[in-house]
């Protein structure tokens, strides 16, 4: 089974990379672009047939390694 862990900065945490991308988009003529926030998406194959087990393992991985819980939040979803 495949899961996706989406990690993003918590609201209120400064995102200098997102700001730089937003400014670059404006300079390329995309004036309608507002705030840009950058995150990461991690796809993981897990050897289980249980969606509950897969999501639980994904949460555990995110809490222990994939996300910095002080400044980031995460969501785990089954994708296959």
N, CA, C and O atoms as a GROMACS GRO file, in nm:
protein
  320
    1UNK      N    1   0.085  -0.117   0.000
    1UNK     CA    2   0.000   0.000   0.000
    1UNK      C    3   0.090   0.123   0.000
    1UNK      O    4   0.197   0.122   0.060
    2UNK      N    5   0.046   0.228  -0.067
    2UNK     CA    6   0.124   0.350  -0.076
    2UNK      C    7   0.053   0.461   0.001
    2UNK      O    8  -0.069   0.478  -0.009
    3UNK      N    9   0.132   0.535   0.079
    3UNK     CA   10   0.077   0.651   0.150
    3UNK      C   11   0.154   0.776   0.108
    3UNK      O   12   0.265   0.769   0.056
    4UNK      N   13   0.090   0.889   0.133
    4UNK     CA   14   0.154   1.018   0.110
    4UNK      C   15   0.151   1.095   0.242
    4UNK      O   16   0.047   1.105   0.307
    5UNK      N   17   0.265   1.150   0.278
    5UNK     CA   18   0.274   1.237   0.394
    5UNK      C   19   0.302   1.377   0.341
    5UNK      O   20   0.407   1.403   0.283
    6UNK      N   21   0.206   1.467   0.360
    6UNK     CA   22   0.220   1.606   0.318
    6UNK      C   23   0.257   1.689   0.440
    6UNK      O   24   0.185   1.691   0.539
    7UNK      N   25   0.371   1.758   0.430
    7UNK     CA   26   0.422   1.837   0.540
    7UNK      C   27   0.423   1.983   0.497
    7UNK      O   28   0.470   2.016   0.388
    8UNK      N   29   0.371   2.071   0.582
    8UNK     CA   30   0.372   2.214   0.550
    8UNK      C   31   0.397   2.294   0.677
    8UNK      O   32   0.375   2.246   0.788
    9UNK      N   33   0.442   2.417   0.657
    9UNK     CA   34   0.467   2.504   0.772
    9UNK      C   35   0.334   2.540   0.838
    9UNK      O   36   0.232   2.558   0.771
   10UNK      N   37   0.338   2.551   0.968
   10UNK     CA   38   0.218   2.594   1.042
   10UNK      C   39   0.188   2.739   1.009
   10UNK      O   40   0.278   2.816   0.974
   11UNK      N   41   0.061   2.779   1.021
   11UNK     CA   42   0.025   2.919   0.998
   11UNK      C   43   0.105   3.009   1.093
   11UNK      O   44   0.125   2.976   1.210
   12UNK      N   45   0.150   3.121   1.042
   12UNK     CA   46   0.226   3.216   1.123
   12UNK      C   47   0.376   3.195   1.118
   12UNK      O   48   0.452   3.283   1.160
   13UNK      N   49   0.421   3.081   1.068
   13UNK     CA   50   0.565   3.056   1.055
   13UNK      C   51   0.612   3.117   0.923
   13UNK      O   52   0.553   3.092   0.818
   14UNK      N   53   0.717   3.198   0.930
   14UNK     CA   54   0.768   3.263   0.809
   14UNK      C   55   0.817   3.158   0.710
   14UNK      O   56   0.875   3.056   0.747
   15UNK      N   57   0.794   3.186   0.582
   15UNK     CA   58   0.832   3.095   0.474
   15UNK      C   59   0.915   3.172   0.371
   15UNK      O   60   0.860   3.217   0.270
   16UNK      N   61   1.046   3.188   0.396
   16UNK     CA   62   1.128   3.266   0.303
   16UNK      C   63   1.134   3.205   0.163
   16UNK      O   64   1.142   3.279   0.064
   17UNK      N   65   1.132   3.073   0.152
   17UNK     CA   66   1.133   3.009   0.021
   17UNK      C   67   1.004   3.040  -0.055
   17UNK      O   68   1.007   3.071  -0.174
   18UNK      N   69   0.891   3.032   0.014
   18UNK     CA   70   0.764   3.066  -0.048
   18UNK      C   71   0.759   3.212  -0.092
   18UNK      O   72   0.707   3.244  -0.199
   19UNK      N   73   0.815   3.300  -0.009
   19UNK     CA   74   0.818   3.442  -0.044
   19UNK      C   75   0.902   3.464  -0.170
   19UNK      O   76   0.862   3.540  -0.258
   20UNK      N   77   1.018   3.398  -0.178
   20UNK     CA   78   1.104   3.412  -0.296
   20UNK      C   79   1.033   3.362  -0.422
   20UNK      O   80   1.042   3.425  -0.528
   21UNK      N   81   0.963   3.250  -0.411
   21UNK     CA   82   0.889   3.197  -0.526
   21UNK      C   83   0.777   3.294  -0.565
   21UNK      O   84   0.755   3.318  -0.684
   22UNK      N   85   0.707   3.347  -0.467
   22UNK     CA   86   0.602   3.444  -0.495
   22UNK      C   87   0.654   3.567  -0.568
   22UNK      O   88   0.592   3.615  -0.662
   23UNK      N   89   0.768   3.618  -0.522
   23UNK     CA   90   0.828   3.734  -0.588
   23UNK      C   91   0.871   3.700  -0.731
   23UNK      O   92   0.854   3.781  -0.822
   24UNK      N   93   0.927   3.581  -0.750
   24UNK     CA   94   0.968   3.539  -0.884
   24UNK      C   95   0.847   3.527  -0.976
   24UNK      O   96   0.854   3.568  -1.092
   25UNK      N   97   0.738   3.473  -0.925
   25UNK     CA   98   0.616   3.462  -1.006
   25UNK      C   99   0.565   3.600  -1.046
   25UNK      O  100   0.522   3.621  -1.160
   26UNK      N  101   0.570   3.695  -0.953
   26UNK     CA  102   0.527   3.832  -0.985
   26UNK      C  103   0.616   3.890  -1.094
   26UNK      O  104   0.567   3.955  -1.186
   27UNK      N  105   0.748   3.868  -1.084
   27UNK     CA  106   0.840   3.924  -1.184
   27UNK      C  107   0.821   3.858  -1.322
   27UNK      O  108   0.859   3.915  -1.424
   28UNK      N  109   0.762   3.739  -1.323
   28UNK     CA  110   0.732   3.671  -1.450
   28UNK      C  111   0.596   3.710  -1.507
   28UNK      O  112   0.552   3.657  -1.609
   29UNK      N  113   0.529   3.803  -1.440
   29UNK     CA  114   0.403   3.853  -1.492
   29UNK      C  115   0.278   3.795  -1.429
   29UNK      O  116   0.168   3.822  -1.475
   30UNK      N  117   0.294   3.715  -1.326
   30UNK     CA  118   0.178   3.656  -1.258
   30UNK      C  119   0.135   3.744  -1.141
   30UNK      O  120   0.149   3.707  -1.025
   31UNK      N  121   0.081   3.861  -1.174
   31UNK     CA  122   0.046   3.960  -1.074
   31UNK      C  123  -0.066   3.915  -0.981
   31UNK      O  124  -0.080   3.966  -0.870
   32UNK      N  125  -0.146   3.819  -1.027
   32UNK     CA  126  -0.261   3.774  -0.947
   32UNK      C  127  -0.222   3.679  -0.834
   32UNK      O  128  -0.306   3.644  -0.752
   33UNK      N  129  -0.095   3.638  -0.828
   33UNK     CA  130  -0.049   3.543  -0.726
   33UNK      C  131  -0.042   3.614  -0.592
   33UNK      O  132   0.016   3.722  -0.580
   34UNK      N  133  -0.102   3.552  -0.491
   34UNK     CA  134  -0.095   3.603  -0.354
   34UNK      C  135   0.017   3.533  -0.278
   34UNK      O  136   0.125   3.510  -0.334
   35UNK      N  137  -0.008   3.502  -0.154
   35UNK     CA  138   0.093   3.437  -0.071
   35UNK      C  139   0.124   3.297  -0.125
   35UNK      O  140   0.035   3.224  -0.168
   36UNK      N  141   0.251   3.261  -0.122
   36UNK     CA  142   0.297   3.128  -0.164
   36UNK      C  143   0.360   3.060  -0.044
   36UNK      O  144   0.443   3.120   0.025
   37UNK      N  145   0.322   2.937  -0.018
   37UNK     CA  146   0.380   2.857   0.091
   37UNK      C  147   0.437   2.730   0.029
   37UNK      O  148   0.372   2.666  -0.055
   38UNK      N  149   0.556   2.693   0.071
   38UNK     CA  150   0.623   2.575   0.018
   38UNK      C  151   0.612   2.462   0.121
   38UNK      O  152   0.630   2.484   0.241
   39UNK      N  153   0.583   2.343   0.074
   39UNK     CA  154   0.577   2.226   0.161
   39UNK      C  155   0.650   2.110   0.094
   39UNK      O  156   0.720   2.128  -0.005
   40UNK      N  157   0.632   1.993   0.149
   40UNK     CA  158   0.692   1.874   0.087
   40UNK      C  159   0.592   1.760   0.095
   40UNK      O  160   0.509   1.752   0.185
   41UNK      N  161   0.604   1.672  -0.003
   41UNK     CA  162   0.518   1.555  -0.013
   41UNK      C  163   0.607   1.432  -0.022
   41UNK      O  164   0.695   1.425  -0.108
   42UNK      N  165   0.585   1.337   0.064
   42UNK     CA  166   0.667   1.216   0.070
   42UNK      C  167   0.577   1.096   0.045
   42UNK      O  168   0.479   1.076   0.116
   43UNK      N  169   0.610   1.015  -0.056
   43UNK     CA  170   0.534   0.893  -0.085
   43UNK      C  171   0.612   0.773  -0.033
   43UNK      O  172   0.732   0.761  -0.056
   44UNK      N  173   0.542   0.686   0.038
   44UNK     CA  174   0.606   0.571   0.103
   44UNK      C  175   0.524   0.446   0.075
   44UNK      O  176   0.403   0.444   0.093
   45UNK      N  177   0.593   0.340   0.032
   45UNK     CA  178   0.530   0.209   0.019
   45UNK      C  179   0.539   0.138   0.154
   45UNK      O  180   0.646   0.130   0.213
   46UNK      N  181   0.426   0.088   0.200
   46UNK     CA  182   0.421   0.016   0.328
   46UNK      C  183   0.364  -0.123   0.302
   46UNK      O  184   0.263  -0.138   0.233
   47UNK      N  185   0.430  -0.223   0.358
   47UNK     CA  186   0.390  -0.362   0.336
   47UNK      C  187   0.275  -0.398   0.432
   47UNK      O  188   0.296  -0.461   0.536
   48UNK      N  189   0.154  -0.358   0.394
   48UNK     CA  190   0.034  -0.390   0.470
   48UNK      C  191  -0.085  -0.381   0.376
   48UNK      O  192  -0.080  -0.313   0.273
   49UNK      N  193  -0.193  -0.448   0.411
   49UNK     CA  194  -0.317  -0.436   0.335
   49UNK      C  195  -0.421  -0.354   0.411
   49UNK      O  196  -0.531  -0.330   0.361
   50UNK      N  197  -0.385  -0.310   0.532
   50UNK     CA  198  -0.476  -0.233   0.615
   50UNK      C  199  -0.450  -0.084   0.600
   50UNK      O  200  -0.340  -0.036   0.626
   51UNK      N  201  -0.553  -0.011   0.559
   51UNK     CA  202  -0.539   0.135   0.548
   51UNK      C  203  -0.512   0.197   0.685
   51UNK      O  204  -0.432   0.290   0.697
   52UNK      N  205  -0.578   0.146   0.788
   52UNK     CA  206  -0.559   0.200   0.922
   52UNK      C  207  -0.414   0.184   0.968
   52UNK      O  208  -0.356   0.276   1.026
   53UNK      N  209  -0.356   0.066   0.943
   53UNK     CA  210  -0.217   0.042   0.981
   53UNK      C  211  -0.124   0.134   0.902
   53UNK      O  212  -0.031   0.191   0.958
   54UNK      N  213  -0.149   0.148   0.772
   54UNK     CA  214  -0.065   0.231   0.687
   54UNK      C  215  -0.066   0.376   0.734
   54UNK      O  216   0.040   0.439   0.744
   55UNK      N  217  -0.184   0.429   0.763
   55UNK     CA  218  -0.195   0.567   0.808
   55UNK      C  219  -0.130   0.583   0.946
   55UNK      O  220  -0.060   0.681   0.970
   56UNK      N  221  -0.150   0.488   1.033
   56UNK     CA  222  -0.089   0.492   1.165
   56UNK      C  223   0.063   0.493   1.156
   56UNK      O  224   0.129   0.570   1.225
   57UNK      N  225   0.118   0.407   1.072
   57UNK     CA  226   0.264   0.403   1.053
   57UNK      C  227   0.313   0.535   0.992
   57UNK      O  228   0.419   0.585   1.031
   58UNK      N  229   0.237   0.590   0.898
   58UNK     CA  230   0.275   0.718   0.838
   58UNK      C  231   0.278   0.829   0.940
   58UNK      O  232   0.368   0.912   0.938
   59UNK      N  233   0.179   0.833   1.030
   59UNK     CA  234   0.177   0.933   1.136
   59UNK      C  235   0.299   0.918   1.227
   59UNK      O  236   0.363   1.015   1.265
   60UNK      N  237   0.328   0.794   1.262
   60UNK     CA  238   0.443   0.768   1.348
   60UNK      C  239   0.573   0.814   1.282
   60UNK      O  240   0.658   0.875   1.347
   61UNK      N  241   0.588   0.786   1.151
   61UNK     CA  242   0.708   0.829   1.079
   61UNK      C  243   0.719   0.981   1.074
   61UNK      O  244   0.827   1.038   1.092
   62UNK      N  245   0.605   1.047   1.051
   62UNK     CA  246   0.605   1.193   1.044
   62UNK      C  247   0.642   1.253   1.179
   62UNK      O  248   0.720   1.348   1.185
   63UNK      N  249   0.587   1.198   1.286
   63UNK     CA  250   0.616   1.250   1.420
   63UNK      C  251   0.761   1.228   1.461
   63UNK      O  252   0.819   1.310   1.533
   64UNK      N  253   0.820   1.118   1.416
   64UNK     CA  254   0.957   1.085   1.457
   64UNK      C  255   1.064   1.144   1.365
   64UNK      O  256   1.175   1.170   1.410
   65UNK      N  257   1.032   1.164   1.236
   65UNK     CA  258   1.137   1.204   1.143
   65UNK      C  259   1.095   1.304   1.036
   65UNK      O  260   1.168   1.399   1.009
   66UNK      N  261   0.982   1.284   0.974
   66UNK     CA  262   0.950   1.356   0.851
   66UNK      C  263   0.908   1.501   0.872
   66UNK      O  264   0.923   1.582   0.781
   67UNK      N  265   0.855   1.534   0.989
   67UNK     CA  266   0.809   1.670   1.016
   67UNK      C  267   0.874   1.725   1.142
   67UNK      O  268   0.896   1.652   1.239
   68UNK      N  269   0.903   1.854   1.140
   68UNK     CA  270   0.948   1.924   1.260
   68UNK      C  271   0.822   1.977   1.327
   68UNK      O  272   0.767   2.080   1.285
   69UNK      N  273   0.776   1.908   1.429
   69UNK     CA  274   0.645   1.938   1.488
   69UNK      C  275   0.635   2.075   1.553
   69UNK      O  276   0.525   2.122   1.581
   70UNK      N  277   0.748   2.140   1.576
   70UNK     CA  278   0.746   2.274   1.634
   70UNK      C  279   0.693   2.373   1.531
   70UNK      O  280   0.617   2.464   1.565
   71UNK      N  281   0.734   2.358   1.404
   71UNK     CA  282   0.699   2.457   1.302
   71UNK      C  283   0.618   2.400   1.186
   71UNK      O  284   0.572   2.476   1.100
   72UNK      N  285   0.600   2.267   1.181
   72UNK     CA  286   0.531   2.206   1.068
   72UNK      C  287   0.413   2.121   1.114
   72UNK      O  288   0.411   2.068   1.226
   73UNK      N  289   0.316   2.109   1.026
   73UNK     CA  290   0.205   2.017   1.046
   73UNK      C  291   0.209   1.915   0.932
   73UNK      O  292   0.280   1.935   0.833
   74UNK      N  293   0.134   1.807   0.947
   74UNK     CA  294   0.136   1.704   0.842
   74UNK      C  295   0.001   1.638   0.830
   74UNK      O  296  -0.080   1.640   0.923
   75UNK      N  297  -0.020   1.579   0.712
   75UNK     CA  298  -0.139   1.497   0.687
   75UNK      C  299  -0.093   1.369   0.618
   75UNK      O  300  -0.002   1.372   0.535
   76UNK      N  301  -0.155   1.258   0.655
   76UNK     CA  302  -0.122   1.128   0.596
   76UNK      C  303  -0.245   1.078   0.520
   76UNK      O  304  -0.357   1.082   0.573
   77UNK      N  305  -0.224   1.033   0.398
   77UNK     CA  306  -0.335   0.980   0.318
   77UNK      C  307  -0.289   0.855   0.243
   77UNK      O  308  -0.171   0.840   0.209
   78UNK      N  309  -0.384   0.765   0.218
   78UNK     CA  310  -0.356   0.645   0.140
   78UNK      C  311  -0.376   0.682  -0.006
   78UNK      O  312  -0.478   0.743  -0.042
   79UNK      N  313  -0.279   0.645  -0.091
   79UNK     CA  314  -0.290   0.678  -0.233
   79UNK      C  315  -0.289   0.555  -0.322
   79UNK      O  316  -0.300   0.567  -0.444
   80UNK      N  317  -0.275   0.438  -0.265
   80UNK     CA  318  -0.277   0.319  -0.348
   80UNK      C  319  -0.248   0.194  -0.272
   80UNK      O  320  -0.247   0.086  -0.330
   0.00000   0.00000   0.00000
